[in-house]
Amino acid sequence: MYAEFVEWAMQRAAEAASGEEAAQESKEMRQERELKLRNEALVHFKQKEAFDALTRERLLRTRVKEVFRGATVRDWTNLGEHWKGVKIVMDAVRERVGEEEGILRILGAEGEEGVKQIVLNVKEEVSLAIEQARTTKMRL
């Protein structure tokens, strides 16, 4: 596969503009050309669908991390600086919905409001554990 890629890249390089013309092209034109070349390579090596799937998954996981993070959960649950309580809630949510994949499903189906609702429901369910963690901290 690598040898085939090298051959393909050399053919593309032969077809490309001379070094002088390439130096004059704008950043946008270069980025557009590089994107086109990458897409051509992915199609040529029959990896376009796999690459697109990985890209979608990475974007969705990034979205999960934007929505389901400690600061956001803390704000939704009004736990203030009680980070152990936030962790208890987040762990319980992960367990209840099936880790990050479950959160991703909820985010895709119901949006951020759906994730918030699950967090608030779980907070109520684990409120005793949160209080125990808070009182243990106070005793120390």
N, C-alpha and C positions, 0 to 999 in steps of 0.2 A: 504494500500500500504506500509506503514511504517513497519507494523508487518511482511509483506511478505519480505521486504528488510532485516530486522533484522534476520529472519530465514535464508535467503539466505547468508548473511554475516557470520553467525555462521557456516554454512556448509563450506563456503570457508575458514574460519579460521581453521577449523578442518583439512582441506586438506592441508593447508599451511605448510611450513617447520617450524621446531622448532625455538625458539628464538635465539639459538646459531648459527644456519645456517643463519638466517636472518641478524644477526649482521655482518656476514662475507661477505655478498653479496655486490657487488660494487654499487655505486650510479646509474650507467647506468642500471644495472640489476634490481634494485629496481624501477626505473622510468619505465622501460619496463613492469615489473610486474604490477605496479599500473595502467598503461595505459591499459593493457590487462584486468585487473579487472574492470576498469571503462567501457570499451567497452562491457564486458560481462553483467554488470549491466544494461547498456543502452538497450542492445538487450533483456535481460530478461524482463525488464519492458516496452518494446515497446516504448522507447523514443529516440532511436538512430537517426532516421530521424529528429526529432524536434531539438535535440542537434546539429546535423551537420548543420542544417539550421541556427540556432542561431550563431554558430561558424563562418559560412561563412559571415553572415550579419555583425558580429562584425569586422571581418577582412576587409570587404569592407568599413565599416564606418571609420575604422582606416586609410585606404588608402585615403579616401576622406579628412580626417583631415590632412594628410601629404601633399596633393597636394593643397587643397583649404584652405589656411590659410593666415592671414594678410601679413606676410613677403613675401610669394610667390607672392601674388597678387600685393603687392607694387613693387616688382622687375619687374614683367611683365608689369606693367602700368607706370613705371618710375615716380611714385609719390613721391619718396623720403620719407621725414618724414611727409608728409601730410596725417596723419592717418585718419582724418575725410573723406578725399577723398577716401581712401582705403575702409572705411566702407560703403560709399555711393555706390561704385562699387560692393562690396560683397553683400550688401542688394539687389541691383538691379539684380544681377545675380541670387540670390536665388529666387527672385520674378519671374523672367523671365523663369527659367527652372523648377520651382516646388520644391523649398527648397533642402534639402540634397539628397532626392531621385532622383531628376532630375540631380543633379551633379553626383551622383553615376551612373545613366544611361549613361551619357555622358562619364564618365571615363571608364566605361566598354566597350562602343561601339567605342570610338575614342581615348581613352587614355588621357594622360596628355596634349598633344597638342590640343586636342579637347576642354578641359576645358580652356586652355590658350586662344584659339581663341574666345570663348564665352566671357571671361573676357575682352579681347581687344575690341570686338564689343560693349559690354555694356559700356565700358569706353568712347567710342566715343559718344554713345547716351546720357550719363549723364555728359558730359564734362562741360556743362553750370552750372549744380548744383555743380560740383566740384570747378569750378572757383568762384562761389558765396560763397561757404564755405571758400575758401582760402582768398578772399578779406574781408569777415566778420572777420576772424581771425586777419588779418593785421590791421584792424581798431581798434580792441580792444587793 
